[in-house]
Amino acid sequence: MILDDEVYRRLVEESVRRYGSTKKLSFLINEKLREPRGGQARPPARRMTVRLGRRVTAKELEAEIARAWEEA
């Protein structure tokens, strides 16, 4: 990935301002990418467990998810 020079400059400036160096630049970029466009940090995703009464392979699960998306 190649960042625009202006975007990179602003990220470096913010990293230095917040953390005192650019060592946490990738941390800052990841943080920015996780923010919704409104600027408010969204709550962490919740993990969900579903009991089916039997073991399901990854392929079966992917097929079910695809089928559900097609119906939606």
Contacts in CASP RR format, 6 or more apart in sequence:
PFRMAT RR
TARGET T0000
AUTHOR 0000-0000-0000
METHOD contacts of the structure
MODEL  1
MILDDEVYRRLVEESVRRYGSTKKLSFLINEKLREPRGGQARPPARRMTV
RLGRRVTAKELEAEIARAWEEA
3 11 0 8 1.000
11 25 0 8 1.000
11 28 0 8 1.000
11 29 0 8 1.000
11 32 0 8 1.000
12 22 0 8 1.000
12 25 0 8 1.000
14 28 0 8 1.000
15 21 0 8 1.000
15 22 0 8 1.000
15 24 0 8 1.000
15 25 0 8 1.000
15 28 0 8 1.000
16 22 0 8 1.000
18 24 0 8 1.000
18 28 0 8 1.000
19 27 0 8 1.000
19 28 0 8 1.000
34 41 0 8 1.000
34 42 0 8 1.000
35 41 0 8 1.000
35 42 0 8 1.000
36 42 0 8 1.000
56 64 0 8 1.000
END
